Amino acid sequence: MGDFNSAYAFAKKWEGGYAKVPSDRSGETNYGISASTLVDARNAGIIDSSVQSVKDLTPEDAKTIYRKMFWDKIHGDELPSDLSIALFDTAVNSGVERSIGLLQKILNVTHDGIIGPETLQAINNYNGNLVEDYLAAREQNYETIVRKYPDQNKNSLMAGVIESTI
């Protein structure tokens, strides 16, 4: 089964400190946490309201956000280890619902962006290498994004490097 600390350690390798890269559609980030994600975390009571900017985030804040807003929502503890890492990394980069929707498309189950009993059963009954199929679908998704938004090529190239290490 999935282990949050392993998945977090993997994602942490790619998500650095403070960044404000014009080509990054997420905008200003710190530890990979965007300003909009920080607002959602504050509104949900996950992060103290005194944290007003991503610049104010501590590594502990980021880890808490990753667990509550990404790992818990993908039900990482219930997934096979390698799938949990791939899904978590995709959720961090593309959003929880989009990452789960991509998985559900492969599994041919209802696309609701939620890991529920139907999705978990389909994961357990999948014939083939689900992680390989998921990463291939993820790569196609990134290629589609780059065709639509060519300035995202740098981010897509990095995603390919990441995929080769899962």
PyMOL CGO cylinders between C-alpha atoms (Angstrom):
from pymol import cmd
from pymol.cgo import CYLINDER

trace = [
    CYLINDER, 0.00, 0.00, 0.00, 0.98, 3.60, -0.51, 0.3, 1, 1, 1, 1, 1, 1,
    CYLINDER, 0.98, 3.60, -0.51, 3.15, 5.47, 1.95, 0.3, 1, 1, 1, 1, 1, 1,
    CYLINDER, 3.15, 5.47, 1.95, 2.78, 9.25, 2.18, 0.3, 1, 1, 1, 1, 1, 1,
    CYLINDER, 2.78, 9.25, 2.18, 6.35, 9.85, 3.32, 0.3, 1, 1, 1, 1, 1, 1,
    CYLINDER, 6.35, 9.85, 3.32, 7.74, 7.99, 0.29, 0.3, 1, 1, 1, 1, 1, 1,
    CYLINDER, 7.74, 7.99, 0.29, 5.45, 9.83, -2.12, 0.3, 1, 1, 1, 1, 1, 1,
    CYLINDER, 5.45, 9.83, -2.12, 6.22, 13.15, -0.47, 0.3, 1, 1, 1, 1, 1, 1,
    CYLINDER, 6.22, 13.15, -0.47, 9.98, 12.51, -0.61, 0.3, 1, 1, 1, 1, 1, 1,
    CYLINDER, 9.98, 12.51, -0.61, 9.63, 11.75, -4.33, 0.3, 1, 1, 1, 1, 1, 1,
    CYLINDER, 9.63, 11.75, -4.33, 7.63, 14.91, -5.09, 0.3, 1, 1, 1, 1, 1, 1,
    CYLINDER, 7.63, 14.91, -5.09, 9.87, 17.03, -2.88, 0.3, 1, 1, 1, 1, 1, 1,
    CYLINDER, 9.87, 17.03, -2.88, 12.85, 16.25, -5.15, 0.3, 1, 1, 1, 1, 1, 1,
    CYLINDER, 12.85, 16.25, -5.15, 11.11, 18.15, -7.96, 0.3, 1, 1, 1, 1, 1, 1,
    CYLINDER, 11.11, 18.15, -7.96, 9.34, 20.87, -6.02, 0.3, 1, 1, 1, 1, 1, 1,
    CYLINDER, 9.34, 20.87, -6.02, 11.89, 23.45, -4.90, 0.3, 1, 1, 1, 1, 1, 1,
    CYLINDER, 11.89, 23.45, -4.90, 11.63, 26.57, -2.81, 0.3, 1, 1, 1, 1, 1, 1,
    CYLINDER, 11.63, 26.57, -2.81, 10.13, 29.87, -3.82, 0.3, 1, 1, 1, 1, 1, 1,
    CYLINDER, 10.13, 29.87, -3.82, 9.64, 30.41, -7.56, 0.3, 1, 1, 1, 1, 1, 1,
    CYLINDER, 9.64, 30.41, -7.56, 7.90, 32.91, -9.75, 0.3, 1, 1, 1, 1, 1, 1,
    CYLINDER, 7.90, 32.91, -9.75, 8.43, 31.62, -13.29, 0.3, 1, 1, 1, 1, 1, 1,
    CYLINDER, 8.43, 31.62, -13.29, 6.51, 33.55, -15.98, 0.3, 1, 1, 1, 1, 1, 1,
    CYLINDER, 6.51, 33.55, -15.98, 5.87, 30.42, -18.05, 0.3, 1, 1, 1, 1, 1, 1,
    CYLINDER, 5.87, 30.42, -18.05, 4.46, 28.45, -15.09, 0.3, 1, 1, 1, 1, 1, 1,
    CYLINDER, 4.46, 28.45, -15.09, 0.68, 28.70, -15.31, 0.3, 1, 1, 1, 1, 1, 1,
    CYLINDER, 0.68, 28.70, -15.31, 0.45, 28.03, -11.54, 0.3, 1, 1, 1, 1, 1, 1,
    CYLINDER, 0.45, 28.03, -11.54, 1.99, 31.41, -10.89, 0.3, 1, 1, 1, 1, 1, 1,
    CYLINDER, 1.99, 31.41, -10.89, 4.00, 32.06, -7.76, 0.3, 1, 1, 1, 1, 1, 1,
    CYLINDER, 4.00, 32.06, -7.76, 4.87, 28.87, -5.83, 0.3, 1, 1, 1, 1, 1, 1,
    CYLINDER, 4.87, 28.87, -5.83, 6.85, 27.78, -2.81, 0.3, 1, 1, 1, 1, 1, 1,
    CYLINDER, 6.85, 27.78, -2.81, 7.72, 24.12, -2.19, 0.3, 1, 1, 1, 1, 1, 1,
    CYLINDER, 7.72, 24.12, -2.19, 5.43, 23.48, -5.17, 0.3, 1, 1, 1, 1, 1, 1,
    CYLINDER, 5.43, 23.48, -5.17, 2.42, 25.06, -3.44, 0.3, 1, 1, 1, 1, 1, 1,
    CYLINDER, 2.42, 25.06, -3.44, 0.66, 27.69, -5.54, 0.3, 1, 1, 1, 1, 1, 1,
    CYLINDER, 0.66, 27.69, -5.54, -0.94, 30.83, -4.17, 0.3, 1, 1, 1, 1, 1, 1,
    CYLINDER, -0.94, 30.83, -4.17, -4.41, 29.52, -5.03, 0.3, 1, 1, 1, 1, 1, 1,
    CYLINDER, -4.41, 29.52, -5.03, -3.73, 26.24, -3.21, 0.3, 1, 1, 1, 1, 1, 1,
    CYLINDER, -3.73, 26.24, -3.21, -2.55, 28.22, -0.19, 0.3, 1, 1, 1, 1, 1, 1,
    CYLINDER, -2.55, 28.22, -0.19, -5.82, 30.19, -0.17, 0.3, 1, 1, 1, 1, 1, 1,
    CYLINDER, -5.82, 30.19, -0.17, -7.79, 26.92, -0.34, 0.3, 1, 1, 1, 1, 1, 1,
    CYLINDER, -7.79, 26.92, -0.34, -5.69, 25.50, 2.52, 0.3, 1, 1, 1, 1, 1, 1,
    CYLINDER, -5.69, 25.50, 2.52, -6.33, 28.57, 4.68, 0.3, 1, 1, 1, 1, 1, 1,
    CYLINDER, -6.33, 28.57, 4.68, -10.06, 28.52, 3.90, 0.3, 1, 1, 1, 1, 1, 1,
    CYLINDER, -10.06, 28.52, 3.90, -10.22, 24.82, 4.84, 0.3, 1, 1, 1, 1, 1, 1,
    CYLINDER, -10.22, 24.82, 4.84, -8.40, 25.48, 8.13, 0.3, 1, 1, 1, 1, 1, 1,
    CYLINDER, -8.40, 25.48, 8.13, -5.44, 23.32, 7.08, 0.3, 1, 1, 1, 1, 1, 1,
    CYLINDER, -5.44, 23.32, 7.08, -2.98, 26.21, 7.37, 0.3, 1, 1, 1, 1, 1, 1,
    CYLINDER, -2.98, 26.21, 7.37, -3.11, 29.04, 9.88, 0.3, 1, 1, 1, 1, 1, 1,
    CYLINDER, -3.11, 29.04, 9.88, -4.62, 32.26, 8.56, 0.3, 1, 1, 1, 1, 1, 1,
    CYLINDER, -4.62, 32.26, 8.56, -1.43, 34.10, 9.46, 0.3, 1, 1, 1, 1, 1, 1,
    CYLINDER, -1.43, 34.10, 9.46, 0.27, 32.48, 6.43, 0.3, 1, 1, 1, 1, 1, 1,
    CYLINDER, 0.27, 32.48, 6.43, -0.67, 35.15, 3.89, 0.3, 1, 1, 1, 1, 1, 1,
    CYLINDER, -0.67, 35.15, 3.89, 1.75, 34.41, 1.05, 0.3, 1, 1, 1, 1, 1, 1,
    CYLINDER, 1.75, 34.41, 1.05, 3.46, 31.36, -0.38, 0.3, 1, 1, 1, 1, 1, 1,
    CYLINDER, 3.46, 31.36, -0.38, 6.68, 33.11, 0.64, 0.3, 1, 1, 1, 1, 1, 1,
    CYLINDER, 6.68, 33.11, 0.64, 5.57, 32.60, 4.27, 0.3, 1, 1, 1, 1, 1, 1,
    CYLINDER, 5.57, 32.60, 4.27, 5.17, 28.82, 3.93, 0.3, 1, 1, 1, 1, 1, 1,
    CYLINDER, 5.17, 28.82, 3.93, 7.42, 26.59, 5.97, 0.3, 1, 1, 1, 1, 1, 1,
    CYLINDER, 7.42, 26.59, 5.97, 8.43, 23.09, 4.85, 0.3, 1, 1, 1, 1, 1, 1,
    CYLINDER, 8.43, 23.09, 4.85, 6.08, 21.74, 7.53, 0.3, 1, 1, 1, 1, 1, 1,
    CYLINDER, 6.08, 21.74, 7.53, 3.18, 23.82, 6.12, 0.3, 1, 1, 1, 1, 1, 1,
    CYLINDER, 3.18, 23.82, 6.12, 3.87, 22.46, 2.65, 0.3, 1, 1, 1, 1, 1, 1,
    CYLINDER, 3.87, 22.46, 2.65, 3.96, 18.87, 3.91, 0.3, 1, 1, 1, 1, 1, 1,
    CYLINDER, 3.96, 18.87, 3.91, 0.65, 19.36, 5.71, 0.3, 1, 1, 1, 1, 1, 1,
    CYLINDER, 0.65, 19.36, 5.71, -0.95, 20.79, 2.55, 0.3, 1, 1, 1, 1, 1, 1,
    CYLINDER, -0.95, 20.79, 2.55, 0.40, 17.92, 0.47, 0.3, 1, 1, 1, 1, 1, 1,
    CYLINDER, 0.40, 17.92, 0.47, -1.04, 15.35, 2.87, 0.3, 1, 1, 1, 1, 1, 1,
    CYLINDER, -1.04, 15.35, 2.87, -4.46, 16.92, 3.41, 0.3, 1, 1, 1, 1, 1, 1,
    CYLINDER, -4.46, 16.92, 3.41, -5.14, 18.38, -0.04, 0.3, 1, 1, 1, 1, 1, 1,
    CYLINDER, -5.14, 18.38, -0.04, -3.47, 15.83, -2.30, 0.3, 1, 1, 1, 1, 1, 1,
    CYLINDER, -3.47, 15.83, -2.30, -2.56, 12.52, -0.62, 0.3, 1, 1, 1, 1, 1, 1,
    CYLINDER, -2.56, 12.52, -0.62, -5.75, 12.12, 1.41, 0.3, 1, 1, 1, 1, 1, 1,
    CYLINDER, -5.75, 12.12, 1.41, -7.91, 13.10, -1.58, 0.3, 1, 1, 1, 1, 1, 1,
    CYLINDER, -7.91, 13.10, -1.58, -6.32, 10.48, -3.84, 0.3, 1, 1, 1, 1, 1, 1,
    CYLINDER, -6.32, 10.48, -3.84, -6.68, 7.89, -1.03, 0.3, 1, 1, 1, 1, 1, 1,
    CYLINDER, -6.68, 7.89, -1.03, -2.97, 7.22, -1.33, 0.3, 1, 1, 1, 1, 1, 1,
    CYLINDER, -2.97, 7.22, -1.33, -2.92, 4.87, 1.67, 0.3, 1, 1, 1, 1, 1, 1,
    CYLINDER, -2.92, 4.87, 1.67, -5.32, 2.53, -0.17, 0.3, 1, 1, 1, 1, 1, 1,
    CYLINDER, -5.32, 2.53, -0.17, -3.36, 2.38, -3.44, 0.3, 1, 1, 1, 1, 1, 1,
    CYLINDER, -3.36, 2.38, -3.44, -0.48, 0.16, -4.52, 0.3, 1, 1, 1, 1, 1, 1,
    CYLINDER, -0.48, 0.16, -4.52, 2.79, 1.91, -3.69, 0.3, 1, 1, 1, 1, 1, 1,
    CYLINDER, 2.79, 1.91, -3.69, 3.99, 2.69, -7.23, 0.3, 1, 1, 1, 1, 1, 1,
    CYLINDER, 3.99, 2.69, -7.23, 0.54, 3.86, -8.34, 0.3, 1, 1, 1, 1, 1, 1,
    CYLINDER, 0.54, 3.86, -8.34, 0.21, 6.06, -5.26, 0.3, 1, 1, 1, 1, 1, 1,
    CYLINDER, 0.21, 6.06, -5.26, 3.46, 7.86, -6.12, 0.3, 1, 1, 1, 1, 1, 1,
    CYLINDER, 3.46, 7.86, -6.12, 2.50, 8.38, -9.77, 0.3, 1, 1, 1, 1, 1, 1,
    CYLINDER, 2.50, 8.38, -9.77, -1.01, 9.57, -8.90, 0.3, 1, 1, 1, 1, 1, 1,
    CYLINDER, -1.01, 9.57, -8.90, 0.24, 11.84, -6.09, 0.3, 1, 1, 1, 1, 1, 1,
    CYLINDER, 0.24, 11.84, -6.09, 2.86, 13.43, -8.35, 0.3, 1, 1, 1, 1, 1, 1,
    CYLINDER, 2.86, 13.43, -8.35, 0.24, 14.00, -11.06, 0.3, 1, 1, 1, 1, 1, 1,
    CYLINDER, 0.24, 14.00, -11.06, -2.19, 15.47, -8.53, 0.3, 1, 1, 1, 1, 1, 1,
    CYLINDER, -2.19, 15.47, -8.53, 0.48, 17.90, -7.35, 0.3, 1, 1, 1, 1, 1, 1,
    CYLINDER, 0.48, 17.90, -7.35, 1.21, 18.99, -10.93, 0.3, 1, 1, 1, 1, 1, 1,
    CYLINDER, 1.21, 18.99, -10.93, -2.21, 18.80, -12.56, 0.3, 1, 1, 1, 1, 1, 1,
    CYLINDER, -2.21, 18.80, -12.56, -4.77, 18.80, -9.77, 0.3, 1, 1, 1, 1, 1, 1,
    CYLINDER, -4.77, 18.80, -9.77, -6.48, 16.03, -7.86, 0.3, 1, 1, 1, 1, 1, 1,
    CYLINDER, -6.48, 16.03, -7.86, -9.59, 15.69, -10.01, 0.3, 1, 1, 1, 1, 1, 1,
    CYLINDER, -9.59, 15.69, -10.01, -7.64, 15.71, -13.28, 0.3, 1, 1, 1, 1, 1, 1,
    CYLINDER, -7.64, 15.71, -13.28, -5.16, 13.10, -12.00, 0.3, 1, 1, 1, 1, 1, 1,
    CYLINDER, -5.16, 13.10, -12.00, -7.94, 10.82, -10.81, 0.3, 1, 1, 1, 1, 1, 1,
    CYLINDER, -7.94, 10.82, -10.81, -9.96, 11.40, -13.98, 0.3, 1, 1, 1, 1, 1, 1,
    CYLINDER, -9.96, 11.40, -13.98, -7.00, 10.26, -16.06, 0.3, 1, 1, 1, 1, 1, 1,
    CYLINDER, -7.00, 10.26, -16.06, -6.82, 7.08, -13.99, 0.3, 1, 1, 1, 1, 1, 1,
    CYLINDER, -6.82, 7.08, -13.99, -10.57, 6.52, -14.26, 0.3, 1, 1, 1, 1, 1, 1,
    CYLINDER, -10.57, 6.52, -14.26, -10.40, 6.86, -18.03, 0.3, 1, 1, 1, 1, 1, 1,
    CYLINDER, -10.40, 6.86, -18.03, -7.79, 4.07, -18.18, 0.3, 1, 1, 1, 1, 1, 1,
    CYLINDER, -7.79, 4.07, -18.18, -9.89, 1.93, -15.84, 0.3, 1, 1, 1, 1, 1, 1,
    CYLINDER, -9.89, 1.93, -15.84, -13.06, 2.63, -17.87, 0.3, 1, 1, 1, 1, 1, 1,
    CYLINDER, -13.06, 2.63, -17.87, -15.06, 3.62, -14.79, 0.3, 1, 1, 1, 1, 1, 1,
    CYLINDER, -15.06, 3.62, -14.79, -17.21, 6.64, -13.99, 0.3, 1, 1, 1, 1, 1, 1,
    CYLINDER, -17.21, 6.64, -13.99, -15.17, 9.85, -14.41, 0.3, 1, 1, 1, 1, 1, 1,
    CYLINDER, -15.17, 9.85, -14.41, -16.07, 11.67, -11.22, 0.3, 1, 1, 1, 1, 1, 1,
    CYLINDER, -16.07, 11.67, -11.22, -12.59, 12.66, -10.01, 0.3, 1, 1, 1, 1, 1, 1,
    CYLINDER, -12.59, 12.66, -10.01, -13.06, 10.71, -6.77, 0.3, 1, 1, 1, 1, 1, 1,
    CYLINDER, -13.06, 10.71, -6.77, -11.34, 7.51, -5.67, 0.3, 1, 1, 1, 1, 1, 1,
    CYLINDER, -11.34, 7.51, -5.67, -14.28, 5.46, -4.45, 0.3, 1, 1, 1, 1, 1, 1,
    CYLINDER, -14.28, 5.46, -4.45, -15.23, 1.78, -4.29, 0.3, 1, 1, 1, 1, 1, 1,
    CYLINDER, -15.23, 1.78, -4.29, -15.74, 1.45, -8.07, 0.3, 1, 1, 1, 1, 1, 1,
    CYLINDER, -15.74, 1.45, -8.07, -12.31, 2.91, -8.85, 0.3, 1, 1, 1, 1, 1, 1,
    CYLINDER, -12.31, 2.91, -8.85, -10.57, 0.88, -6.13, 0.3, 1, 1, 1, 1, 1, 1,
    CYLINDER, -10.57, 0.88, -6.13, -12.17, -2.33, -7.40, 0.3, 1, 1, 1, 1, 1, 1,
    CYLINDER, -12.17, -2.33, -7.40, -11.12, -1.53, -10.97, 0.3, 1, 1, 1, 1, 1, 1,
    CYLINDER, -11.12, -1.53, -10.97, -7.55, -0.89, -9.79, 0.3, 1, 1, 1, 1, 1, 1,
    CYLINDER, -7.55, -0.89, -9.79, -7.45, -4.28, -8.08, 0.3, 1, 1, 1, 1, 1, 1,
    CYLINDER, -7.45, -4.28, -8.08, -8.90, -6.04, -11.14, 0.3, 1, 1, 1, 1, 1, 1,
    CYLINDER, -8.90, -6.04, -11.14, -6.81, -4.26, -13.78, 0.3, 1, 1, 1, 1, 1, 1,
    CYLINDER, -6.81, -4.26, -13.78, -5.16, -6.56, -16.32, 0.3, 1, 1, 1, 1, 1, 1,
    CYLINDER, -5.16, -6.56, -16.32, -1.85, -5.09, -17.39, 0.3, 1, 1, 1, 1, 1, 1,
    CYLINDER, -1.85, -5.09, -17.39, 0.67, -2.69, -15.93, 0.3, 1, 1, 1, 1, 1, 1,
    CYLINDER, 0.67, -2.69, -15.93, -1.47, 0.11, -14.57, 0.3, 1, 1, 1, 1, 1, 1,
    CYLINDER, -1.47, 0.11, -14.57, 1.44, 2.37, -13.64, 0.3, 1, 1, 1, 1, 1, 1,
    CYLINDER, 1.44, 2.37, -13.64, 2.98, 2.13, -17.12, 0.3, 1, 1, 1, 1, 1, 1,
    CYLINDER, 2.98, 2.13, -17.12, -0.41, 2.77, -18.73, 0.3, 1, 1, 1, 1, 1, 1,
    CYLINDER, -0.41, 2.77, -18.73, -1.05, 5.68, -16.37, 0.3, 1, 1, 1, 1, 1, 1,
    CYLINDER, -1.05, 5.68, -16.37, 2.31, 7.30, -17.06, 0.3, 1, 1, 1, 1, 1, 1,
    CYLINDER, 2.31, 7.30, -17.06, 1.80, 6.90, -20.82, 0.3, 1, 1, 1, 1, 1, 1,
    CYLINDER, 1.80, 6.90, -20.82, -1.61, 8.58, -20.55, 0.3, 1, 1, 1, 1, 1, 1,
    CYLINDER, -1.61, 8.58, -20.55, -0.09, 11.32, -18.41, 0.3, 1, 1, 1, 1, 1, 1,
    CYLINDER, -0.09, 11.32, -18.41, 2.60, 11.93, -21.01, 0.3, 1, 1, 1, 1, 1, 1,
    CYLINDER, 2.60, 11.93, -21.01, -0.06, 12.20, -23.72, 0.3, 1, 1, 1, 1, 1, 1,
    CYLINDER, -0.06, 12.20, -23.72, -1.93, 14.68, -21.54, 0.3, 1, 1, 1, 1, 1, 1,
    CYLINDER, -1.93, 14.68, -21.54, 1.19, 16.82, -21.15, 0.3, 1, 1, 1, 1, 1, 1,
    CYLINDER, 1.19, 16.82, -21.15, 1.81, 16.68, -24.91, 0.3, 1, 1, 1, 1, 1, 1,
    CYLINDER, 1.81, 16.68, -24.91, -1.73, 17.92, -25.49, 0.3, 1, 1, 1, 1, 1, 1,
    CYLINDER, -1.73, 17.92, -25.49, -1.12, 20.81, -23.10, 0.3, 1, 1, 1, 1, 1, 1,
    CYLINDER, -1.12, 20.81, -23.10, 2.13, 21.75, -24.87, 0.3, 1, 1, 1, 1, 1, 1,
    CYLINDER, 2.13, 21.75, -24.87, 0.40, 21.73, -28.27, 0.3, 1, 1, 1, 1, 1, 1,
    CYLINDER, 0.40, 21.73, -28.27, -2.20, 24.12, -26.88, 0.3, 1, 1, 1, 1, 1, 1,
    CYLINDER, -2.20, 24.12, -26.88, 0.26, 26.17, -24.78, 0.3, 1, 1, 1, 1, 1, 1,
    CYLINDER, 0.26, 26.17, -24.78, 3.76, 25.91, -26.31, 0.3, 1, 1, 1, 1, 1, 1,
    CYLINDER, 3.76, 25.91, -26.31, 5.28, 27.95, -23.47, 0.3, 1, 1, 1, 1, 1, 1,
    CYLINDER, 5.28, 27.95, -23.47, 4.63, 24.95, -21.20, 0.3, 1, 1, 1, 1, 1, 1,
    CYLINDER, 4.63, 24.95, -21.20, 7.20, 22.81, -23.01, 0.3, 1, 1, 1, 1, 1, 1,
    CYLINDER, 7.20, 22.81, -23.01, 9.82, 23.27, -20.25, 0.3, 1, 1, 1, 1, 1, 1,
    CYLINDER, 9.82, 23.27, -20.25, 7.38, 22.00, -17.63, 0.3, 1, 1, 1, 1, 1, 1,
    CYLINDER, 7.38, 22.00, -17.63, 6.40, 19.06, -19.84, 0.3, 1, 1, 1, 1, 1, 1,
    CYLINDER, 6.40, 19.06, -19.84, 10.03, 18.09, -20.42, 0.3, 1, 1, 1, 1, 1, 1,
    CYLINDER, 10.03, 18.09, -20.42, 10.55, 18.03, -16.67, 0.3, 1, 1, 1, 1, 1, 1,
    CYLINDER, 10.55, 18.03, -16.67, 7.50, 15.78, -16.28, 0.3, 1, 1, 1, 1, 1, 1,
    CYLINDER, 7.50, 15.78, -16.28, 9.17, 13.30, -18.65, 0.3, 1, 1, 1, 1, 1, 1,
    CYLINDER, 9.17, 13.30, -18.65, 12.27, 13.26, -16.47, 0.3, 1, 1, 1, 1, 1, 1,
    CYLINDER, 12.27, 13.26, -16.47, 10.12, 12.66, -13.41, 0.3, 1, 1, 1, 1, 1, 1,
    CYLINDER, 10.12, 12.66, -13.41, 8.21, 9.81, -15.09, 0.3, 1, 1, 1, 1, 1, 1,
    CYLINDER, 8.21, 9.81, -15.09, 11.45, 8.01, -15.84, 0.3, 1, 1, 1, 1, 1, 1,
    CYLINDER, 11.45, 8.01, -15.84, 12.18, 7.85, -12.10, 0.3, 1, 1, 1, 1, 1, 1,
    CYLINDER, 12.18, 7.85, -12.10, 8.84, 6.49, -10.84, 0.3, 1, 1, 1, 1, 1, 1,
]
cmd.load_cgo(trace, "trace")
